[in-house]
Structure formats: structure tokens, C-alpha cells
Amino acid sequence: MKNYGDAVAFLGQWGRFQQAVFFLLCASIMPNGFGAFTLVFMNDIPSHHCRVPESNLTEEWLTSVIPLTEVNGKQELSKCSRYRLDVVRNLSARGFIPHKDINLSDIELEGCVDGWVYSKDIYQSTIVTEFDLVCTEQWKQPFTSTIFFVGVLLGSFFSGPLSDRFGRKPVLFATMAAQTIFTFLSVFTTTWIWFIILLFINGLGQISNFVAALVLGAEIFTGNVRVLYSSMGTCCGFAVGYMLLPLCAYFLRDWKSLLLALSVPCVAYIPLWWILPESPRWLLSQGRIAEAEAVVKMAAKWNKVQAPSNIFECNSVEKTDTQKEHYNVFDLLRHSRIRTTTLLLCFVLFTLITGYYCLSFNTSQLHTDPYISCFISALVEIPAYASSFIALRYFPRRLSIIVSLIAGAVPLYLIPLVPEHLSSLSLTLEMVSKYSFTTGASLMFAYTTELYPTVLRNTATGTTTTISRMGSCITPFLLSLSVHYKYLPYVILATLAVVTAISAYFLPESFKLPLPETIEQMHERQS
């Protein structure tokens, strides 16, 4: 029996066809990196205090009408209260001087009934300033991020089965369209409710686009090119978009302009529908041999090589009637070996994604300038993706995952031992940990696609990604534990990584093995 890689070996691994598909798929992922962390800027809370409307107050009362509160040892203007304005007006009109004639603590406080004044030192506007998500409404600010990640989670779950049922290409372009359209529509929302509804739908397409592009490329490419694409290609496309975000946000200081910068350029992806092909492996798994051969013959024409008249004639995998059977997420749990592998992969990827998002959002607080913080956080991902490529090329998958988890855990255990005056050392350790978790997450995307057969590959990738996205949803809660003990999030994350590393030892190996085409081949490999 001739497998897919042998059947298309005449194409070579890096012809014009593979080069075009490689870079176009990487380009299609860039908006994901841009959009995944847009909320870092859009959902940030600028400094603010109660608005004091125009009134006949003396200069002394204008500067004293907002009470002072102590925050982290510093005196700041109260964000959510002011002295009763009617009382202050009366005292001002009668000539009383605050702190001299009047003890301000004796004056009753009131809420910000006239709204707030927001600092524009960093942002012209955010959704917080647009919808006043502060004080009694501040719960809506983190809830906005949660809504987005719930959308990402559900999108991961449904995109896999849809892609296995209807094809990689339609789902890729449908999720790209959803991202573009609903991001654009968000600009025109006038209420917070409508904004989070559109944000949720946007989240549905966020990671789904990434997964569809990852699987499409992994099934088109062979050999070292497949390893390069699955590790560095897709992830570097994400990282480039991530690094472009702080650059755009720096020049576009209001949230609506930032969303327009994210959505409008995506119109340029429309012509890709007529350039990018469907996955030949998926077509073969559906028994559509003629269409699969048409794609490969087109690739041969691009690469200027002669294609055999019957490319898949000897490939018995494509000629079985069972390939027309439809598979779903329950097939991941039906067989004991596949079930064990799936549960272990979910656990490992959950830990890596939790670590990735915790450290990504935490590093945004490492510098007073959020644009520099975001760029540093994005920049560290480039060497991480390069390391994942080297690991995928030369080292066993299971060993690489275990090392990434341990290398991520050790610096987190060391951070509580660092003296407070050595903050640069703490920063270095945290960045080393993020580098390790990013490397591991990149490895896992490629590793997952290698373990499952074509009929289950996208469903498995989508399912494991869905479970892992629960890690991004709990990130705000995990980071909030620092109010009880400053280093508690680090300790929990490090311990979780060690336990996961032990679990990863029981995963099957896929190093230097061809992609399985059927469930039977997956069983044979794990026996």
C-alpha cells in the first residue's frame, strides 16, 4: 500500500506550489495574533475620577471636591466618589476654605452622578471609557474578556467537526469572514450588550481560523516542510500579528480606529479563495479521488513536474468505502487507546495554554508603558517558535513536551526566592518561563496533528484546543489569587506543570512517523 507522502513524492517538498501555500496560510493567521490581544488595549482602564460639572466653586474647593485615597502606599484621587456637590457649593459660596475652616471628613460622600473624567495620557478612548465600565459597573470589564474567550472556546469545539465534515478550506474562509465582519460591526455599537454579543461571535472565529489553517497546511505539506509549517510557520504568523498590535495601537489611541485597522485590511484575503486548494488528504478521506488528483496535478503544474496519470491508484486507503463514513467528537472517546491519548493531550495543552495566557497578561504589567510591555511579550515568542521547530526536527515529541513543562515550572518556583530589589532577575525568570510554555504550546499543535488519522484530525485538534481554551478563561481568576499571596499564581502554575510533565510520559510517540490515514493505523502505532 502506498501512503499519501509516497504518492505525492514526485512533487518535491518545496516547489512553487508549496511556497505559495505556505506563505499565504501564514499570512491568513496574522489577524489572529493581532486580534487575540486587542483587548489588552481596548479593555484597559485609564486613570479616572468623578466629573465635577461647571459650577461657581473657588479654586480651593475645585481641587478638594474629590477625596484622596491611598493605593499601594500612594495618595490618589478617589475613582468612584466625591464630596456632595450641593454641600460643597454652599460652603464655597459662604467663603469657607477647605482644610482650614472645614474638616472634609465631615462632608458626606456621593457617587459619580455626573459621570467620570478619564485620563488621555495613554488612550484617547477604550470600551471602558465608552461604556463607563468602572466603579459599580467594573465587573463588566473582566467579564468582557471572559465573553470573548468563551466564544473562542466554543469556536474551537465546533470548527473541528465542521471542518472534518465540510472540508478545511470552507471552514477556514468562513471563520475569517466571521472575524472580519463582526469586528467591523463592533465599531458601530452604541451599547455594551451589543458589543459583547459581537465580540462573542468574533471569538467563535478567532482560534477556529488558526486551527483550520494549521490542519490544512499540515495535510498539504510533507516531510520537513510540514514540521516547519506546523511549528514555526503558523506560530510566527501569529507572532507577527501580535507584534503589529502594539505598533498599531501606539498610533491609533482610540478603540474604534484599532478595530478598523484589524478588520478592513482583511478584505485583501478574499482572492485567496481562488488560490488556496482544499486538502487532498481530506478529499481522499471522503472518497473524492478525482478532486484530490486534480489538486495534486495543479501543484505539479506549478512546480513544473510531470504527474502520473493515476496518482492514487495504488493507494488502497482512498478506495475503501469506509472513508465516506462521518466521524465526530464521540469517536475520540469510543476506543480506549484514542480516548487515553485524547485526555492526556487535553490535559497537557490545557496546562501550556494556561501558562501562556497567565504570563502573557501578567507581563503586560511589567512596564509602565503598555505598548512596550505588549511588544516584549510578543517578541519572546519568536525564539520560542524557533526552538519548537528545532525540537520537532531533531528530538522525540514526548521528550520535548516534558522538557518544556519542566523548564517552565522551575523558574516559577525560583521567583518567590528572589529578593525584591532584584526585580530584573524576577522578570528574566518569568520571561524564561513564558518562552518555555510558548515552545511547548507550539510543539503541541504539530504533535496533535501527527497523532490522529485524517478522518479525525481536525476534530481532535479542535477538541483539544477547546479544552485548552478553558485555561485562558480561568487566567483572570488565577492571577487574582495574588491578593492572598503574591506568588501563589506562580506556585500553582509550576505545580500544575510538573504534574502534567509526568502525565505526558504516557503519550504515544510520532517522531519520524508518517501521518496516519485511518483509525486502524493509529491503533497499530499505539499498540
C-alpha positions as CSV (number, residue, x, y, z in Angstrom):
1,M,0.0,0.0,0.0
2,K,1.4,3.4,-1.0
3,N,0.8,6.1,1.6
4,Y,0.0,9.8,0.7
5,G,3.5,11.0,1.2
6,D,4.9,8.4,-1.2
7,A,2.1,9.1,-3.7
8,V,2.9,12.8,-4.0
9,A,6.7,12.5,-3.6
10,F,7.2,13.4,-7.2
11,L,6.1,17.0,-6.4
12,G,9.1,17.6,-4.1
13,Q,8.8,19.3,-0.8
14,W,9.5,22.9,-1.6
15,G,8.3,23.9,-5.0
16,R,6.4,27.0,-6.1
17,F,3.1,25.4,-5.1
18,Q,4.3,24.6,-1.5
19,Q,5.9,28.0,-1.2
20,A,2.8,29.9,-2.2
21,V,0.5,27.8,0.1
22,F,3.0,28.1,3.0
23,F,3.2,31.9,3.0
24,L,-0.4,32.5,2.2
25,L,-1.6,30.3,5.0
26,C,0.9,32.0,7.4
27,A,-0.5,35.4,6.2
28,S,-4.1,34.3,6.9
29,I,-3.1,33.6,10.6
30,M,-1.7,37.1,11.2
31,P,-5.1,38.7,12.1
32,N,-5.4,36.0,14.9
33,G,-2.2,37.3,16.6
34,F,-3.5,40.9,16.2
35,G,-7.0,40.1,17.4
36,A,-6.2,37.8,20.3
37,F,-4.7,40.5,22.5
38,T,-6.6,43.6,21.2
39,L,-8.5,43.6,24.5
40,V,-5.2,44.4,26.3
41,F,-5.6,47.9,24.9
42,M,-9.3,48.1,24.2
43,N,-10.3,46.9,27.6
44,D,-7.7,48.8,29.7
45,I,-8.9,51.1,32.5
46,P,-7.4,54.6,32.3
47,S,-7.0,56.7,35.4
48,H,-10.3,58.4,36.2
49,H,-12.2,60.3,38.8
50,C,-15.7,61.8,39.2
51,R,-16.7,64.6,36.9
52,V,-17.4,67.9,38.5
53,P,-19.7,70.0,36.3
54,E,-19.2,73.7,35.7
55,S,-20.1,75.5,39.0
56,N,-19.1,78.6,40.9
57,L,-16.5,76.9,43.1
58,T,-13.4,78.6,44.4
59,E,-10.1,77.2,43.3
60,E,-9.5,75.6,46.7
61,W,-12.8,73.7,46.5
62,L,-12.3,72.6,42.9
63,T,-9.1,70.9,44.0
64,S,-10.6,69.4,47.1
65,V,-14.0,68.2,45.9
66,I,-12.6,64.8,45.0
67,P,-11.4,62.9,48.2
68,L,-7.9,61.3,48.3
69,T,-7.5,57.6,48.8
70,E,-4.3,55.5,49.4
71,V,-3.4,53.0,46.7
72,N,-0.3,50.9,47.2
73,G,1.1,53.5,49.6
74,K,0.4,56.5,47.3
75,Q,-2.3,59.1,47.5
76,E,-4.6,59.2,44.6
77,L,-7.9,60.9,43.7
78,S,-10.9,58.7,44.5
79,K,-12.2,56.9,41.4
80,C,-15.8,56.4,42.5
81,S,-16.8,59.1,44.9
82,R,-16.8,62.9,45.5
83,Y,-18.0,65.2,48.3
84,R,-21.7,66.1,48.0
85,L,-21.7,68.8,45.4
86,D,-24.6,70.7,46.8
87,V,-22.9,71.0,50.2
88,V,-19.6,72.0,48.6
89,R,-21.3,74.7,46.6
90,N,-23.0,76.1,49.7
91,L,-19.7,76.1,51.6
92,S,-17.8,77.7,48.7
93,A,-20.5,80.4,48.3
94,R,-20.2,81.2,52.1
95,G,-16.5,81.7,51.8
96,F,-15.3,78.7,53.8
97,I,-11.9,77.3,53.0
98,P,-11.3,73.5,52.9
99,H,-8.8,72.1,55.4
100,K,-8.8,75.4,57.3
101,D,-12.4,76.2,58.1
102,I,-13.9,72.9,57.2
103,N,-12.9,69.3,58.0
104,L,-13.5,67.5,54.8
105,S,-14.1,64.2,56.5
106,D,-17.3,65.7,58.0
107,I,-18.8,66.2,54.5
108,E,-21.0,63.3,53.1
109,L,-19.8,61.5,50.0
110,E,-21.7,60.7,46.9
111,G,-21.1,58.6,43.8
112,C,-20.1,59.9,40.4
113,V,-23.6,61.0,39.4
114,D,-22.3,63.3,36.6
115,G,-20.1,60.7,35.1
116,W,-16.3,60.4,35.1
117,V,-13.2,62.2,33.7
118,Y,-10.8,59.8,32.1
119,S,-7.1,60.4,31.6
120,K,-6.0,60.6,28.0
121,D,-2.3,60.3,28.7
122,I,-2.2,56.8,27.1
123,Y,-5.6,56.2,25.3
124,Q,-8.0,58.6,23.6
125,S,-10.7,56.1,24.3
126,T,-11.3,52.4,25.3
127,I,-14.5,50.4,25.7
128,V,-14.2,51.2,29.4
129,T,-14.4,54.9,28.7
130,E,-17.0,54.4,26.0
131,F,-19.4,52.5,28.2
132,D,-18.3,53.6,31.7
133,L,-17.2,50.2,32.9
134,V,-15.9,51.5,36.2
135,C,-17.0,51.5,39.9
136,T,-20.3,49.7,40.2
137,E,-20.0,48.6,36.6
138,Q,-16.4,47.5,36.8
139,W,-17.4,43.8,36.9
140,K,-18.3,44.2,33.2
141,Q,-14.6,44.9,32.3
142,P,-13.2,41.4,33.1
143,F,-16.5,39.8,32.0
144,T,-15.9,41.3,28.6
145,S,-12.7,39.3,28.2
146,T,-14.4,36.2,29.5
147,I,-17.2,36.5,26.9
148,F,-14.5,36.7,24.1
149,F,-12.7,33.6,25.4
150,V,-15.9,31.6,25.8
151,G,-16.5,32.4,22.1
152,V,-13.0,31.2,21.3
153,L,-13.7,28.0,23.3
154,L,-17.0,27.2,21.5
155,G,-15.5,28.1,18.2
156,S,-12.7,25.6,18.8
157,F,-15.2,22.9,19.6
158,F,-17.5,23.3,16.6
159,S,-14.9,24.2,14.0
160,G,-13.2,20.8,14.2
161,P,-16.3,18.6,13.4
162,L,-17.4,21.1,10.8
163,S,-14.0,21.0,9.1
164,D,-14.0,17.2,9.1
165,R,-17.5,17.2,7.6
166,F,-17.4,20.0,5.1
167,G,-13.7,20.5,4.4
168,R,-10.7,22.5,5.7
169,K,-11.0,25.3,3.1
170,P,-14.7,26.3,3.6
171,V,-14.3,26.5,7.4
172,L,-11.0,28.5,7.1
173,F,-12.7,31.2,5.0
174,A,-16.0,31.1,6.9
175,T,-14.1,31.8,10.2
176,M,-12.0,34.5,8.5
177,A,-15.2,36.2,7.2
178,A,-16.8,36.0,10.7
179,Q,-13.8,37.6,12.3
180,T,-13.7,40.4,9.7
181,I,-17.4,41.2,9.5
182,F,-18.2,41.1,13.3
183,T,-15.0,43.1,14.2
184,F,-16.1,45.7,11.7
185,L,-19.6,45.9,13.0
186,S,-18.3,46.3,16.6
187,V,-17.1,49.7,15.7
188,F,-20.7,50.9,15.3
189,T,-22.1,49.5,18.6
190,T,-23.7,52.0,21.0
191,T,-24.3,49.7,24.0
192,W,-22.1,47.3,25.9
193,I,-24.6,44.5,25.4
194,W,-24.4,44.7,21.6
195,F,-20.6,45.0,21.8
196,I,-20.1,41.8,23.8
197,I,-22.6,39.9,21.5
198,L,-20.5,40.8,18.5
199,L,-17.3,40.1,20.5
200,F,-18.6,36.6,21.3
201,I,-19.3,35.9,17.6
202,N,-15.8,37.3,16.8
203,G,-14.3,34.9,19.3
204,L,-16.0,32.0,17.6
205,G,-13.9,32.6,14.5
206,Q,-10.7,33.5,16.3
207,I,-9.0,30.2,17.1
208,S,-11.1,28.3,14.5
209,N,-9.3,30.2,11.8
210,F,-5.9,29.2,13.3
211,V,-6.8,25.5,13.7
212,A,-8.3,25.3,10.1
213,A,-5.2,26.9,8.6
214,L,-2.9,24.7,10.8
215,V,-4.6,21.4,9.7
216,L,-4.9,22.4,6.0
217,G,-1.2,23.1,5.8
218,A,-0.2,20.1,7.8
219,E,-2.1,17.9,5.4
220,I,-0.8,19.5,2.2
221,F,2.9,19.6,3.1
222,T,5.1,16.6,3.6
223,G,8.4,15.9,5.4
224,N,10.4,18.7,6.9
225,V,8.2,21.4,5.3
226,R,5.2,20.0,7.3
227,V,7.3,20.2,10.5
228,L,8.4,23.7,9.7
229,Y,4.9,24.9,8.9
230,S,3.3,23.3,11.9
231,S,5.8,24.7,14.3
232,M,7.3,27.9,13.1
233,G,5.1,28.8,10.1
234,T,1.7,29.1,11.8
235,C,3.1,30.4,15.1
236,C,5.4,33.0,13.5
237,G,2.4,34.2,11.5
238,F,0.6,34.6,14.8
239,A,3.6,36.3,16.5
240,V,3.9,38.8,13.6
241,G,0.3,39.8,14.0
242,Y,0.9,40.0,17.8
243,M,3.9,42.3,17.4
244,L,2.0,44.5,14.9
245,L,-0.7,45.1,17.5
246,P,1.2,47.4,19.9
247,L,2.6,49.3,16.8
248,C,-0.9,50.0,15.5
249,A,-2.3,50.7,19.0
250,Y,0.5,53.2,19.6
251,F,-0.6,55.3,16.6
252,L,-4.3,54.6,16.9
253,R,-5.1,55.5,20.5
254,D,-8.9,55.0,20.3
255,W,-10.6,51.6,20.3
256,K,-12.7,52.1,17.2
257,S,-9.7,53.0,15.0
258,L,-7.9,50.0,16.3
259,L,-10.8,47.7,15.3
260,L,-11.0,49.2,11.9
261,A,-7.2,48.6,11.5
262,L,-7.9,45.0,12.4
263,S,-10.9,44.4,10.2
264,V,-10.7,46.4,7.0
265,P,-7.3,45.0,5.7
266,C,-8.7,41.5,5.9
267,V,-10.7,42.2,2.8
268,A,-7.4,41.6,1.0
269,Y,-7.7,37.9,1.8
270,I,-10.8,37.4,-0.4
271,P,-8.7,36.4,-3.6
272,L,-7.1,33.6,-1.6
273,W,-10.3,31.6,-2.1
274,W,-9.2,31.0,-5.7
275,I,-5.6,30.3,-4.8
276,L,-5.6,28.1,-1.8
277,P,-6.6,24.5,-2.5
278,E,-8.6,22.0,-0.4
279,S,-6.7,19.4,1.5
280,P,-6.0,16.4,-0.8
281,R,-5.8,14.1,2.2
282,W,-9.3,15.3,3.3
283,L,-10.7,14.8,-0.2
284,L,-9.2,11.3,-0.2
285,S,-10.8,10.5,3.2
286,Q,-14.2,11.4,1.6
287,G,-13.6,9.1,-1.4
288,R,-13.3,12.1,-3.7
289,I,-10.2,10.8,-5.5
290,A,-10.7,12.7,-8.8
291,E,-10.8,16.0,-6.9
292,A,-7.7,15.1,-4.9
293,E,-5.8,14.2,-8.0
294,A,-6.9,17.5,-9.6
295,V,-5.3,19.4,-6.7
296,V,-2.1,17.4,-6.9
297,K,-1.9,17.8,-10.7
298,M,-2.4,21.6,-10.3
299,A,0.5,21.5,-7.8
300,A,2.6,19.6,-10.3
301,K,1.9,22.2,-13.0
302,W,3.0,25.0,-10.5
303,N,6.2,23.0,-9.7
304,K,6.8,22.2,-13.4
305,V,7.0,18.4,-12.9
306,Q,5.2,15.6,-14.7
307,A,2.4,14.0,-12.7
308,P,1.5,10.3,-13.1
309,S,-1.8,9.6,-14.9
310,N,-3.2,7.8,-11.8
311,I,-1.6,9.3,-8.8
312,F,-3.5,7.4,-6.1
313,E,-4.2,4.2,-8.0
314,C,-2.1,2.2,-5.6
315,N,-3.3,3.9,-2.5
316,S,-5.9,1.5,-1.1
317,V,-6.8,3.9,1.7
318,E,-8.6,6.1,-0.8
319,K,-10.6,3.3,-2.3
320,T,-12.3,1.9,0.7
321,D,-16.0,2.6,1.3
322,T,-15.4,3.4,4.9
323,Q,-13.9,6.7,4.1
324,K,-17.3,8.1,3.3
325,E,-18.4,7.5,6.9
326,H,-18.6,10.6,9.0
327,Y,-16.8,10.8,12.3
328,N,-17.5,13.1,15.3
329,V,-16.1,14.0,18.7
330,F,-17.5,10.8,20.3
331,D,-15.1,8.8,18.1
332,L,-12.3,10.3,20.2
333,L,-13.8,8.6,23.3
334,R,-15.1,5.3,21.8
335,H,-11.8,3.5,21.6
336,S,-9.7,3.1,24.8
337,R,-6.3,4.0,23.3
338,I,-7.7,7.0,21.4
339,R,-9.6,8.1,24.5
340,T,-6.5,7.9,26.7
341,T,-4.4,9.8,24.1
342,T,-7.1,12.5,23.8
343,L,-7.5,13.0,27.5
344,L,-3.7,13.3,28.0
345,L,-3.4,15.7,25.2
346,C,-6.2,17.9,26.6
347,F,-4.5,18.0,30.0
348,V,-1.1,18.8,28.6
349,L,-2.4,21.5,26.2
350,F,-4.6,23.0,29.0
351,T,-1.6,23.5,31.2
352,L,0.5,25.0,28.5
353,I,-2.2,27.4,27.4
354,T,-3.0,28.4,31.0
355,G,0.7,29.2,31.5
356,Y,0.9,31.0,28.2
357,Y,-2.0,33.4,28.9
358,C,-1.2,33.9,32.5
359,L,2.3,35.0,31.7
360,S,1.3,37.0,28.6
361,F,-1.3,39.0,30.6
362,N,1.0,39.4,33.6
363,T,3.9,40.6,31.5
364,S,1.7,43.5,30.3
365,Q,2.1,44.9,33.9
366,L,5.9,44.6,33.8
367,H,6.5,48.0,32.3
368,T,4.7,51.3,32.8
369,D,4.2,51.6,29.0
370,P,1.6,49.0,27.9
371,Y,2.9,49.2,24.3
372,I,6.4,48.3,25.3
373,S,5.1,45.5,27.6
374,C,3.0,44.0,24.8
375,F,5.8,44.1,22.3
376,I,8.3,42.4,24.7
377,S,5.7,39.7,25.4
378,A,5.3,39.2,21.7
379,L,9.0,39.3,20.9
380,V,9.9,36.4,23.2
381,E,7.7,34.2,21.2
382,I,10.0,34.3,18.1
383,P,12.9,32.3,19.7
384,A,10.3,30.0,21.3
385,Y,8.9,29.1,17.9
386,A,12.4,28.6,16.5
387,S,13.1,26.3,19.4
388,S,10.0,24.3,18.7
389,F,11.0,23.8,15.1
390,I,14.4,22.5,16.1
391,A,12.8,20.2,18.7
392,L,10.3,18.9,16.1
393,R,13.1,18.4,13.6
394,Y,15.6,16.6,15.8
395,F,14.0,15.3,19.1
396,P,11.2,13.0,20.1
397,R,7.9,14.7,20.6
398,R,7.2,13.3,24.1
399,L,10.6,14.3,25.4
400,S,10.3,17.8,24.0
401,I,7.0,18.3,25.7
402,I,8.2,17.1,29.1
403,V,11.3,19.3,28.9
404,S,9.2,22.4,28.0
405,L,6.9,21.8,31.0
406,I,9.8,21.3,33.5
407,A,11.7,24.3,32.0
408,G,8.5,26.4,32.5
409,A,8.0,25.2,36.1
410,V,11.5,25.7,37.5
411,P,11.7,29.5,37.0
412,L,8.3,29.9,38.6
413,Y,9.4,28.1,41.7
414,L,12.5,30.3,41.9
415,I,10.7,33.6,41.6
416,P,9.5,33.7,45.2
417,L,13.1,33.2,46.3
418,V,14.4,36.3,44.5
419,P,14.9,39.4,46.7
420,E,12.6,42.2,45.9
421,H,15.4,44.6,44.9
422,L,16.4,42.2,42.1
423,S,13.3,42.8,40.1
424,S,15.2,42.4,36.8
425,L,16.0,38.8,37.8
426,S,12.4,38.1,38.5
427,L,11.5,39.5,35.1
428,T,14.1,37.3,33.4
429,L,12.8,34.2,35.2
430,E,9.2,35.0,34.2
431,M,10.2,35.5,30.6
432,V,12.2,32.2,30.5
433,S,9.0,30.5,31.8
434,K,6.9,32.1,29.1
435,Y,9.4,31.1,26.5
436,S,9.2,27.5,27.7
437,F,5.3,27.4,27.8
438,T,5.2,29.0,24.3
439,T,7.6,26.5,23.0
440,G,5.6,23.7,24.4
441,A,2.3,25.0,23.1
442,S,3.8,25.3,19.6
443,L,5.0,21.8,19.8
444,M,1.6,20.5,20.9
445,F,-0.2,21.9,17.8
446,A,2.1,20.0,15.5
447,Y,2.2,16.9,17.8
448,T,-1.6,16.6,17.8
449,T,-1.9,16.7,14.0
450,E,0.6,13.9,13.8
451,L,-1.2,11.5,16.2
452,Y,-4.6,11.4,14.6
453,P,-5.8,9.9,11.3
454,T,-7.2,12.2,8.5
455,V,-10.8,11.4,9.3
456,L,-10.4,12.6,12.9
457,R,-7.5,15.1,12.7
458,N,-9.4,18.3,12.7
459,T,-12.0,17.1,15.2
460,A,-9.2,16.1,17.5
461,T,-7.3,19.3,17.0
462,G,-10.5,21.3,17.6
463,T,-11.4,19.3,20.7
464,T,-8.1,19.5,22.4
465,T,-7.9,23.2,21.6
466,T,-11.3,23.7,23.1
467,I,-10.4,22.1,26.4
468,S,-7.1,24.1,26.4
469,R,-9.0,27.4,26.0
470,M,-10.6,26.8,29.4
471,G,-7.1,27.7,30.6
472,S,-7.5,31.2,29.0
473,C,-10.9,31.6,30.7
474,I,-9.5,30.9,34.2
475,T,-6.5,33.2,33.7
476,P,-8.1,36.3,35.3
477,F,-9.1,34.2,38.3
478,L,-5.7,32.6,38.7
479,L,-3.9,35.9,38.6
480,S,-6.3,37.4,41.1
481,L,-5.1,34.9,43.7
482,S,-2.1,37.1,44.1
483,V,-4.2,39.3,46.5
484,H,-3.9,36.4,49.1
485,Y,-0.2,35.6,48.4
486,K,1.8,37.5,45.8
487,Y,3.4,34.4,44.4
488,L,0.5,32.0,44.7
489,P,-0.3,32.0,40.9
490,Y,3.4,31.1,40.2
491,V,3.4,28.2,42.6
492,I,0.0,26.8,41.3
493,L,1.1,27.1,37.7
494,A,4.5,25.5,38.4
495,T,3.0,22.6,40.3
496,L,0.4,22.0,37.5
497,A,3.3,21.9,35.0
498,V,5.2,19.3,37.0
499,V,2.1,17.0,37.3
500,T,1.5,17.5,33.6
501,A,5.0,16.6,32.7
502,I,4.6,13.3,34.5
503,S,1.4,12.6,32.6
504,A,3.0,13.5,29.3
505,Y,5.3,10.5,29.7
506,F,2.4,8.2,28.8
507,L,1.7,9.8,25.4
508,P,2.5,7.9,22.2
509,E,5.5,8.9,20.1
510,S,5.1,10.2,16.5
511,F,8.7,11.3,15.7
512,K,9.7,10.4,12.1
513,L,6.5,8.5,11.5
514,P,4.1,9.3,8.6
515,L,0.7,10.8,9.3
516,P,-1.9,8.0,10.0
517,E,-4.6,7.9,7.4
518,T,-7.1,5.6,9.2
519,I,-8.1,4.8,12.7
520,E,-6.6,1.3,12.3
521,Q,-3.2,2.8,11.6
522,M,-3.5,4.9,14.7
523,H,-4.3,1.7,16.7
524,E,-1.3,-0.1,15.2
525,R,1.0,2.7,16.1
526,Q,-0.1,2.8,19.7
527,S,-0.1,-1.0,20.2
